[in-house]
Amino acid sequence: MRPPWDSRLAKAVMDQAGPAYVWLAKPNGKRTRKYVYGQTREAVHDKWIKLHQQAKVRPVATSVPTVGSFLT
């Protein structure tokens, strides 16, 4: 089993500005990918490094609840 912070750079990031992702472990034990985007390869890479480091230290939210779901 891979560690929860296991990550892969999307091939597009190596060629041009495009998405990159980090595999994250959810509280229920399943794994999911969280993507980062940017205008340049450097911006994407910086965000990817930051997300990768955060995932090593603590859980990272994979989605943000909407106001509507909060109010109901």
N, C-alpha and C positions, 0 to 999 in steps of 0.2 A: 504494500500500500504506500502511496506517495504521501509525503508530509503535506499538511494543509496549505503551506505557502508555496508549494511547487508551482512553477510558472513556465510559460512558453512565450517567446516573442513571436507574434504573427509574422509570416514571411513578408507581408506588405511593409512592415516597419523597416525591414532591412533594405528594401528597394526604394521606398518613397514614404511620404507621410501617409499613414493609415492606422488602423486600430492595432492595439496590443492588448493582451489579456493576462490575468493572473488567476490561477485556480485557487478557490477559497473553499474552506470547509464550513458548511452551514451547521447550526446547532443540532439539527437532526441527523448529522453524520454524512449527509450527501454532499457532493462537491459541485460547485458551480463556477462559471467563469465571470469575471468582472472585467469589462473592457475600458480602455482609456483611449481618447482621441486627441488629436492636435493638428495644427496647421503645418508643422514641420516635423521631420524625423526627430530632431533634437527635443522638441516640446513633448512629443509622444514618449520618447525614451526617458526623459526626466520624470514624467508622470508615472510611467511604468516602474521605475526604480523606487519612487516614493510609495506607491501602492504595494510593491513587493516587500519593502521594509516594514510597512504597517502590518501586513498580513503575518509577518514573522512574530510580531510583538503581541498583537491582539486581534480579536475578530473585527472584520471590516463589513459594514453594511453593504449588501448587494442590491438593495432597493430602498427607496425612500417612500414612506407612506404619504398618501395624499391627504389634503385637509378634509375632504369628504369622508374618507374612511376613518379619520380621527373623530369627526363630529358624530358619526353614527354609532 
